[in-house]
Structures are given as C-alpha cells and as structure tokens.
Amino acid sequence: MELPTRLALLLVLGLGTACGGGDRESGAADTTGARADAAGTAAADTASVSFPDGFRGTVFAEDLGGARHAAASPAGDLYVNTWRSPYDTTRKVPAGGYVVALRDSDRDGRAEEIRRFGPTSESGSRGGTGIAVFRGAVYVEADSMILRYRLSDGALVPSGAPDTIVIGLPASGGHPMHPIAIDSAGNLYVNLGSDTNACQQQDRQPESRGHQPCRELERRAGIWRFSADRTGQRYRPADRYATGIRNAVGLAVTAGGELYATQHGRDQLAQNWPKLFDWQESANLPAEELLRIERGADYGWPYCYYDPGQGKLVLAPEYGGDKQKVGQCSEKRGPVAVFPAHWAPNALAFYTGTAFPEKYRGGAFIAFHGSWNRAPEPQEGYNVVFQPMADGKASGEYEIFADGFAGARKEPGLSEHRPSGLAVGPEGALYITDDQAGTVWRVEYAGAATARRP
C-alpha cells in the first residue's frame, strides 16, 4: 500500500541522503572499491537484522540510493534497479545511472565491483523498479519504458545503447511503478498499478462513491503481457493479461512457468467510510494477497477487498458494500495466501536453489516494505517472510524469515531500512534490497549450528 504523496512528504522530512559513486559521460559509473572502508558500518547494520537458526546475513553493498528490485545473472552478478521515489523527493540521488551492477569477484560475500549504467537523474529520469535478466541481457523499467541492455560474454555492464522493448507505459498517479517478470518462453509481464486508491469519484475522499463501471480498469490496475524479444512495442489497453489488481509490486515466475503476484490492498476504510468502519477495523483490513495470475482472470479491485476474518472477498463500500455483502465478488478470483493488512508486499521470489534446507525449495519469499496506516495499532511489516507452497497454493502458515530492518522506528520516514527487492543467486543465496538506505544483504545457509542473530 504505497504512501499517498501528500502524507509521504510529511513523514520524510529530515531524512538523510544516500551517497554514490562517480559519473561518466556514457552513463556508466565505476565505484570499484568504494565500499572497502565500510566494514564497521556493515557489521553494525547486520547486527540489527535477524535470520532463522542456521542462516547468516551479510551486507553485500551499501549506499546505492533507492534500491528497488534485483535480479541475478547466471554468472552470479547482481543487478539492482533504483529510482527517485515520487513519494520522497527530498533525498539526493547518487550520481550515474539508475541501474547498479554488482560483482563479488573474490566470492567473500561482498561486492568489490559496483558500476552504474542506464538513465540518469541528470537527464531527467526517475529510474524504475522492475528488472530482470534474460538471455544475456538486463531488462529494466525506466520511467514509462522497458529497456533491454545486452551484455557481452563476461561483461558486468553493457557497452552499447539499450533496445527499447516497450514504450508509453502510464507513469502518473498513485502507483507509477512497473515491476516486471519474464518467463522461459520470453513472455514479458508488466504491472500497471492503479491510478487511485479505490476508483472513487473523488480519490481518497470521505463517502465518495466509486465510478460505475471503473473505467480505470481498461488501462491500469492489472498485468500486461509483451514479448521480451520484440523491440518498439507500444503500450495498448488491448494487451492486458489480467485485471482487477490494485498494485502488483511483486511479480515472479515459478520454475514450472506459473506467474504470481503480490497485491497491495486498498487503504483508508475508516477515513473514507467512518460510519461503517472503526479505526481498528481499518488497521486490519483488507489482507495483503498472494495471487496466482492467469490470463483473463479478474481479481476484484476496486469492487472487492479480501476480509481475512471471513476468509473471502466482500463488496467494497464504494460499491454498496456493508462489510458482509459479497455480490459480484463471488465471481472474482481470490488469493492463494494472505498476510496482515497494510504490510505492503514489495517483492516476490520463489526459491529455486538447493543451498537452503528442503522446506524452502519451491516456496515463496516476500519482502514487505512496511505500513504507514495501521493506527491506532503499531506500524508493521518491514520484514521478509517465507510462505511454503505446494500445488500452486499455500501449504502452511507463513513465517518471518528476516526482521529488524526498520530499527527502533517502524515508520516510513524514520525506519533505518525498508525491504523492497529479492533475488535468488545461482549459488542459492537470497539477496534482499532496501530502498531507504540503499543496502543489499546476502543471506546464505551456513548450517544448523549457526546462532540466530540478536
């Protein structure tokens, strides 16, 4: 549940800035060795993040800026897309391109070579969230485009200009980011988040009814499918693959080729409908969702929301809902797993490696960015959970896998770190990115004797 811009600006006052490496005319920046003197800081940060017994997390890189999603290459290099958040325009963007390439040449769990390429803030770009590595190239979201950067054998960064794969993606309103995923057949899936919270006639205003029908669904609030192999594709409403998804920030494809997404549920039930919901109910509704995405399926937004207490989709108040009515929601597609309200699931990765214990194989890791609107209850999330999966659905309760990122304050503008991206490396390690301080953690399994960090 991404933060509304006006509220975000109030919360981020006083935030520090992130520092980065140098700049080159080509847009690629080389920061090799820039982290060599940061060992003390890394140790202090890592000590605040806890992992299950047997797992060890170390800081792989720091100060990358707004580090969003990540993708690992078959050779073990890590690529991170960064952005200048529309919800926080106060922090300085590191110089150089928004795409960060990281290489751990000596395999000590720390990136020695850090280079930047791609669009720059100096050129007016705001970067992006989505990133994928596919067939020897890095695919990145850059503002309203999806670009492809080809890599020559052994190269960490591209030497030439990118190919433009998709242009014209909507990049305004409440959810301008475009997470991506690519399956083995070369299908490129792109999230287009909703422009509004709940398709109200007056967005986020008390007792404003919903548009009927919600025309926004024709152009946003769903998953679009393109080809990863074709250049010059233009966004068209006709290319929509699935609909009724408010904001699928996490997208991932399983080893078997199935597409899944995490949905940010709607906000402000009590604020917008005070006669129907109290603040405690609003803090715990609706559930965040893990969705199995199928072509042509409708997942219910804005007409429906998922009530975890009732275990079903119910009709939204904007469309005549009274907390009990189901109505048209009986025809919508429900989630395969649910999580507490307002945790903000920002990344999804299925564990395809073999280095972790058997129970993790084929399961889903989800990075939760953290809540801003759970008052009067404490803000929550700011963690990474593991969801066991079998036969396309949850096979058990989720568990907290990594926690402590926020530090002393679980607030969007005051937390130390906010998990935002996940990637599984070819060696089986899990990488976790943070868009608050620009940190990347590398998590490996070291054996049952490893003590849990405090």
Secondary structure by P-SEA (a helix, b strand, c coil): ccccaaaaaaaacbbbbbbbbbcccccbbbbccccccaaaaaaaaaaaccccccccccccccccccccbbbbcccbbbbbbbccccccccccccccccbbbbbcccccccccbbbbbccccccccccccbbbbcccbbbbbcccbbbbbbbccccccccbbbbbcccccccccccccccccccccbbbbbbbcccccccccccccccccccccccccccccbbbbbbccccbbbbbccccccccccccccccccccbbbbbbbbccccccccccccccaaaaaccccccccccccccccccccccccccccbbbbccccccccccccccccbbbbcccccccccccccccccccccccccccbbbbbbccccccccccccccbbbbbbbccccccbbbbbccccccccccccccccbbbccccccccbbbbbbbcccbbbbbbbbccccccccc
